[in-house]
Amino acid sequence: MMYYLKCLVSIVKIIDTQKEKEIIYWFQWLVIDVLCRIIHFFRILCSNPF
């Protein structure tokens, strides 16, 4: 995970150094959102076995 984040940061630095923090901040929230959805999905899956 950290490897991909480092890659993203380096790509961002190449593209635009000023927007770096904005994109990292946005990416962080995207990751958090995706993780929450996955956890929620597995909770539903575990509580409702077929």
C-alpha positions as a Markdown table, in Angstrom:
| # | Residue | x | y | z |
|---|---|---|---|---|
| 1 | Met | 0.0 | 0.0 | 0.0 |
| 2 | Met | 2.7 | 2.5 | 1.0 |
| 3 | Tyr | 4.6 | 1.6 | -2.2 |
| 4 | Tyr | 1.6 | 2.7 | -4.3 |
| 5 | Leu | 1.2 | 5.9 | -2.3 |
| 6 | Lys | 4.9 | 6.7 | -2.8 |
| 7 | Cys | 4.4 | 6.1 | -6.6 |
| 8 | Leu | 1.4 | 8.4 | -6.6 |
| 9 | Val | 3.4 | 11.1 | -4.7 |
| 10 | Ser | 6.3 | 10.9 | -7.2 |
| 11 | Ile | 3.9 | 11.1 | -10.2 |
| 12 | Val | 2.1 | 14.1 | -8.6 |
| 13 | Lys | 5.5 | 15.8 | -8.0 |
| 14 | Ile | 6.3 | 15.4 | -11.7 |
| 15 | Ile | 2.9 | 16.7 | -12.8 |
| 16 | Asp | 2.4 | 19.6 | -10.4 |
| 17 | Thr | 4.2 | 20.4 | -7.1 |
| 18 | Gln | 1.7 | 22.9 | -6.0 |
| 19 | Lys | -1.3 | 20.6 | -6.2 |
| 20 | Glu | 0.6 | 17.8 | -4.4 |
| 21 | Lys | -1.0 | 18.3 | -1.0 |
| 22 | Glu | -4.5 | 18.6 | -2.4 |
| 23 | Ile | -4.2 | 15.4 | -4.4 |
| 24 | Ile | -2.7 | 13.5 | -1.5 |
| 25 | Tyr | -5.5 | 14.8 | 0.8 |
| 26 | Trp | -8.1 | 13.7 | -1.7 |
| 27 | Phe | -6.5 | 10.3 | -2.3 |
| 28 | Gln | -6.4 | 9.7 | 1.5 |
| 29 | Trp | -10.1 | 10.2 | 1.7 |
| 30 | Leu | -10.7 | 8.1 | -1.3 |
| 31 | Val | -8.7 | 5.2 | 0.3 |
| 32 | Ile | -10.6 | 5.7 | 3.6 |
| 33 | Asp | -13.9 | 5.6 | 1.8 |
| 34 | Val | -13.1 | 2.5 | -0.2 |
| 35 | Leu | -11.9 | 0.7 | 3.0 |
| 36 | Cys | -15.1 | 1.6 | 4.8 |
| 37 | Arg | -17.2 | 0.3 | 2.0 |
| 38 | Ile | -15.2 | -3.0 | 1.9 |
| 39 | Ile | -15.5 | -3.4 | 5.7 |
| 40 | His | -19.2 | -2.7 | 5.6 |
| 41 | Phe | -19.7 | -5.1 | 2.7 |
| 42 | Phe | -17.9 | -7.9 | 4.6 |
| 43 | Arg | -19.9 | -7.2 | 7.7 |
| 44 | Ile | -23.1 | -7.6 | 5.8 |
| 45 | Leu | -21.7 | -10.7 | 4.1 |
| 46 | Cys | -20.7 | -12.3 | 7.5 |
| 47 | Ser | -23.9 | -11.5 | 9.2 |
| 48 | Asn | -26.0 | -12.9 | 6.4 |
| 49 | Pro | -24.6 | -16.3 | 5.5 |
| 50 | Phe | -26.4 | -18.0 | 2.6 |
